[in-house]
């Protein structure tokens, strides 16, 4: 699945490009604050199957999703942080 995700992100970036526009890289503190914001919200359990559990939290600036495998002692499978 990784190649498909990478390709779709590249196509999206190409479609939204703005020639001549420059972007500044965020500071490390800004990145850490963004990640922490998503993890602060109230935890909600989303759709689950017998084996997988998906949790979400919503902060002021971001939404956090986490997938865990119940058959592997709630091992972390995937995390996503999405800006609002």
N, C-alpha and C positions, 0 to 999 in steps of 0.2 A: 504494500500500500504506500510505502514511503515515496517511490518514484512518482506516483500519481499526485500525492499531496505537494511534492516539490514542484511538479509541472504546473499544477493549478495556481500555486502561489506566484510562480514566475509569470504566468499569463495575466494574472490579476495585477501584478506590479507593472507589467508592460502597458496594460490597458489604462492604468491610472497615472502614467508618467506625465510629468510636466516639464518640458525642456527648459533648461535655464534655472529651474528652482533648486535651491540648495537646502539641505536639511542638516541640522546640528545633531550630533550624537547625544543621547541623554547621559547624565552623570550616573555613576553607580548608585548613589543615594536615591535618585529618582526611580531607578529600576527596582531597587529593594522596597521602596515605599509602595510602588504599584503592586508588586507581588503580595506584600503584607496586607494591603487594602482588600484584596480579593479574599484572603483567608480570614478576615475579621468578621464577615457577615454571619447571620444566623444560618446554621446548617440545615439543609433540606435533603431528604432522600428522594431522588428522582426514580425513574423506572428501574426496576431490578428484575433479574431472572433468578433462578435457583442458585446460580453460581456467582453472577456478577452483581455488584452493588455500585450505584452511581450517586455520588453526593454532590451538592452544589452549595455555594455560598455567594452572596452578593454584597459587595462593598459599595462605597460611593462612586468610585471610578471604574470598577472592574467586576467581573463575574468569574468565579473559580469553579471548575468541575474536576472531580476526582473519581476514578474508577478503581474498584478493588475486587480481588478474587477471593470469595468466601471459602473456597475449597483449599486455599493456600494460606490460611491464617490471616485473611484480609490483606494479602500482599498487594502493594500498589502496582497498578497496571499502567495508568496514564493520568496526567494532570494537564489541564488547560486553563490559561488565564486570558480572558477576553476583555478588551477595553470597551466601555459603554460609549 
